[in-house]
Amino acid sequence: MSDVQELRAPAAGRLKAGLADPVFDSQKAFRAILNAMSYPGRIHSVDVAVEPPAPLDRATALLALTLFDFDTTIWLDAAAGSSEAPEFLRFHCGCPVTSNPAEAQFGIIADPEAMPGLDQFAIGEEQYPDRSTTLVLQVPSFTEGPETVWSGPGIPKRQAVRISGLPEGFWRQWALNDALYPLGVDLIFCCGSEVIGLPRGVKVEG
């Protein structure tokens, strides 16, 4: 049985505004997200004005406004699900939410240190590897945290990356995810108005 439910309707007077120019702004944000996934490890700025609902960063809110719609099933962690975010997403995106991580096309994680394991999300199917979850992880910094070295598609040589706020053992989980290729989850890290993409197939050495 599916655990997908519609998000609650927004309460009047509390809802944050969406995109000022939905067509132009979403195109600009989409290009930044696409570049982040095409060139893993590089920091890309999502330079579009929006007032995000707590506790989401601007980049997280812009990603949702750009990629989510009524056909996009999402999963929210406890930090995002018990905040202003569900009302914002319901009104502006119309996306259904599920309590089952394995059913989600996207997962928004506002508190990565308390997140479920990567193996709790959909990894796709042999004939349909795209039927997997893309996780949006909101982190405190792209300049602090332990240094990792990334290599793989979209990275000419090797890319040094620092991301703080991840749970202990996170990169070991990623190594297991990488071993599933072409199956596995994809990641998008968000911090403020910036994003870093980490698609499956990219190796990370810590």
Residue, then its C-alpha position, 0 to 999 in steps of 0.5 A: m500500500s502506498d504511503v503517498q498523501e497530499l500535503r496540507a493546504p496552506a494557512a492564510g497569511r503565512l505562505k512565502a511567495g514563489l518565483a517572481d517570474p516563474v518562466f525566466d527564474s525557473q529556467k535560470a535555476f534549472r541551468a544552475i542545477l543541470n550544470a551542478m550535476s554535469y560538473p560534479g564537485r563544482i560550486h554553482s550559484v542559483d542566483v534567483a531571488v526567493e524567500p524560502p520557508a524555514p528551514l529551507d535554504r534559498a537553493t533548496a526552495l528554488l530547486a523545489l520550485t523548478l523541479f517539483d510538480f503534481d507528478t513528483t512524489i517527495w519525502l521530507d525529513a523531520a526537520a523539513g516536514s514539521s516546518e513551513a516547508p510542506e505548506f509552501l511545497r503544496f501551494h507552489c508545486g502541488c507535489p504529493v508527499t510520502s512517508n516511505p523514502a523508497e517511494a520518493q522521486f526526491g527527498i529533502i533533507a534539512d538535517p543530514e546528521a539525522m538522515p536515514g541511510l542511503d539504502q533506504f531510498a529507491i535505487g532504480e531498476e535494472q531496466y529503469p535506473d532512472r526510477s531512483t531517488t534524488l536526495v537534496l541535502q542541505v548542509p552548513s558549509f561548502t568550505e569547511g568539513p573534511e576534504t574529499v577527492w572526487s573523480g569520475p564523469g564530468i570531472p576532468k581530473r580530480q576535484a577536492v571538495r569540502i562539505s560539512g554537516l554530514p553524518e559519520g560514515f556518510w562517505r562509506q555509504w556513498a561507496l556502497n551506493d557507487a558499487l550499485y552503478p548504474l543503479g543508486v541514488d543521486l545527491i544534490f547538496c545545497c548551502g545558502s544559494e549554492v549547489i554541488g551535484l553528486p550523481r551516481g558513478v562519481k567516486v569519492e575518496g575521504 
